[in-house]
């Protein structure tokens, strides 16, 4: 009873803190002179990390097994993984990555603690297939890979938005300039060249931002791809011990393999100088949808060897 109450308290504290962090980030868009919103929000995310860590440890002690046996526990671990990435970004002074991890944390934790998953929030005895030492190795690597790949994909999506918006603005300016006479055209062209100059502070900031988004998306996705590879290999070994086969092509395994292929293509395209930038970012953005199908969508089916991860939506 004590552990259950403590888990309930830590869950709501961490969710409340992340909500405050999101509010501070929104205030940061409007007011920056009164307080230092970034420092406050980062301290809030660090506090959230410790709350989620305490929640996982409490759940571990309370249930008697590592908390990765169902969708609710994996969502809490996914939120914890986002907070870990946020702390790494904080020490690396990367505000772009931090701006993604905070909303990701509140989204996953908000869904986990909602009334939709009330039936699986209570810890239960592990099914025989999960009573293995491979549980921590396999599932933790998969969830960590999902967190890293999702963050990297969102960075790539932001890269695409900013890049295409910049190009479309320049194109619109050029089109508008041709609607005037020759004198007006020359004046507009000189203004455009002046505004899009490398020495323009606004465009220099955008160029720096685009470069950072491309750099960090590649680094984070590379790390996530490594975790995903380890997770798939450890899962194959575990499957051979539990079911007598390394690979069975059930829906979860199939979509995990598809996810691996998509991000392998991304890394291959990214290393080619002719296809860096928007081309590789499009592949990563596609990978964002594939990850959610693999992690969440397959659980809606409730079939296959991984059916213990399925759930039923209920209203509170």
N, C-alpha and C positions, 0 to 999 in steps of 0.2 A: 504493500500500500504506500509506503514511504517513497519507494523508487518510482511508482506510477505517478504520484503527486509531483515529485521532483522533475520527472520527464515532462509533465504537463506544464509546469512553471517555466522550464527552460525553453520549451517550444514557443510559448507565447512571448517570452522576453526577447528571444532572438528574432521572431517575426516582427515584433514592435520596433526593435532597434533598426532593422532593415527598412521598415516603413518610414521611420524618421530620416534615415540616410537618403532615401529617395526624395523625400520632401526637401531636405537640405540641398540636394543636387538641383532640384527645380528652382529653389531660391537662388542658387548660384547663377542661373541663367538671367536673373533679373537684378540681383544686388550682389556686389562683390566688395563694396567699400566698408560696410559695417562690421562684418565678421570674416573669418576665414573658413568658408564652407567646406573647402576641400579637406582641410585638416580635421575638421569635426566629423565629416562623413567617413574618412578613413579610420579614425579612432572608433567610430561606430561599427565599421565592418570588422575591425580587429576584435571588438567585444563580441560581435556576432559569431566570429570564429570560435572563441572560447566557449560561448553558450552552446553552439552546435557540437563542439567536441565533448562537452559535459553531457549533452543529450545522448550522443552515441555511446559514451562510456556507461551512462546510466541504463540505457536500453540493453547494452551488452550484459551488464550484471543482472538486470531484472529478468531478461529472457534466457540467459544461460548460453547464448551463442552470439557470434559476431552479427551485428544488425544489418544483414544484407540478404535476408531470406525472402522478402516480398517487395512489392512495388512501393509501399509506404516507406520502408526502411531504406530502399535504394534512392528514393527521392530526397530523404534527409541526408544521405551520404553524398548525393549529387550537389545539394546546397552547400554542404561542408567543402566539397571539392572546389566549387566556385569561390568560396571564401578563402581557400588556400591560394588559388590563383590571384585573388585580389591582394593578398598580403605580399606575394612575390612581386606583383605590379607596383605595389606601394614602395617597396624597397628599391625597385628599379626606377622609381619616379615616372612611371608610365600612367598618365591620367586617362589615356584613351582606353586601355584595357580595364581600368578600374570602373569606367563609366558603363561597361558591359556586364561585369561580374555582379554588381549590386542589383540591377533589375533581374538578372538571371536567378540570383539567390532568392529574391522575394517571390518570383514566379513559381519556382519549383517548391519552395517551402509552403507558399500559400496554397498550392494545389494539394500538397501532402497533408496539410492540417485542416483542409476543408471538410465539409460534411459528406463529400462524395466518396471518401475512402474510409468511412468510419468502421466498416466491417473488418478491415485488415490492419487497423491501427493497434489492436491488442496483440501482444506477442503470443505466438503459438509454438508448439513443439515442431522441430524440423522434420520434414519428410525424409525417408531413408536416403534418397538421392542426394540430399544436401548435407547429410551428416558425414562430412569429409573435411580434411585439412585443406583441400583445394578451394574451399568456399572463399576464404579470405583472399587467396592469390588471384583466382580467376575473376570473381565478381568485382573486387576492388579495382583491378586493372581496367576492366571494362568501363566502370563508372567514371574513373579518372580520365579515361580516354574520351568518353562522351563529353565530359566537362571541358577538356582542353580543345577538342574538335569543334564543339559548339561555340566557344569563345573565339577561336580562330576563324570560323566561318562567318561570325557576326562582324569581325574586323574586316574581312574581305568584302562583305556586303556593304559596310560603311565606305570602304575604298571605292566600290563601284558607284555608289550614290554620289559621293563627292566628285569623282572623276567625270562622270557623265553630266553632272550638273554644271561643272566648270566648262566642259566642252560645249554644252548646249547654250550657255550664256554667251560664250564667245561667238558661236554661230549666229545667234539672234542679233548680236551687235553688228556683225558683218552684213546680215541681210537688211537690217534697218538702214545701214549706211548707203546701200545701193538705191534706196528709194528717193534720195535727194539728188541735186545737181552735182556737177563735177567739183565745184568749190566745196559744197557741203560734204561731199564724199571724202575729199582729201583731208578736211578738218576732222571728220569722224575717224578716218583711218589713223591719223596721227594721235588722236585721243585714245583709240583702241590700243595702239602700240605702246603708248605711254602707260595705260592702265594695266596692260598685261605684261609689262616689262618684268624682268627677273628681279629688278631692284624695287618693285612695288611691294610695300610691306604686306599688303593683303594677299597678294599672289604668292609672295615668298612664304607666308605662313601656311597657305593651302598646299604649296609644294612640299613643305616640311611635314605637314600632317599626312599627306598622301604617302610620302616615303615611309613615315613611321608606321602607318597602318599596314602597308605592304610588308615591311620588315617584321613586325610583331605577329602578324597573321601567319607568316611562313614559319616563324620560330615556334609558336604555340601549336600549330597544326603538326609540325614535325614531332614535337613531344607527344601529342595525342596519338599520332600514328604509331609511335614506338609502344605506348601503353596498349593500344588496340592490338598490335601484333603479339605482344606478350600475353594479353588476355585471351586471344583466340588460340594460341598454342597451348597455354595452360588448360584452357577449356577442353581442347582435344584430348590431352592426356587424362584429364579427369573423366571425360566421357568414356574413354576406353576402359577405365577402371570400374565405372558405374554401370555402363550399358554394353560393354564389350565391343565398341566400335568407336574409332576416332572421329568419324564424321557421319551424320545421318541425314543431312539436308532437310531438317525440320525448319519451319519458318524463321525462328530466331537465328539459327546458324546461317541460313541462306542470306538473310538481310545483313548479318554481321559481315559476311563475305563480300556482299555488294558494297557495304560501307568501306571496307578495306580497299576494294578495287577503285572506288571513286577517289579516295584520298591518295592512293598510289598514283593515279593519273595526275592528280593535282601536283604532287611532288615531282613527277616526271616533267610535267609542263613547266613548272616553276623553275626548274634547273636549265631550261632552254631559254637563252637570251632573247630569242625571237618571239616567244610567247609569254614572257613575263608581264605582270601588270594585270590588265583587265581580263585577259584570257584565262589565266590561272584563277583569278578571283571568281569568275563565273562558275568554274568547277567547284570551288570551295563553297560558294553560296548554294549550289545544288546539293552538296554534301550535307548542309544544314537540314534540309528536308529529309534526306535519307536517314540521318541519325535518329530523328524523331520517329520515323516509321519503324526503325529497328528497335529502338528502346521502348517506345510507348505504343505505337500502332499495332505491333505484333501481339502485345498483351491483350488487346481487345478481342483477338480471335479466340484465345483460350485453348489452343490446340497445340499438338507437338510435344516434344520431350521437355520443353520449358514451360509447360502449362501452369506450373506452380506460381509463375510470375503474373498470371492473369488476375483480373479483378472484375467486380461488378459495380457499376455506378449506382449509388443510392442517394436519395434525397434526405436532408437532415430534418 
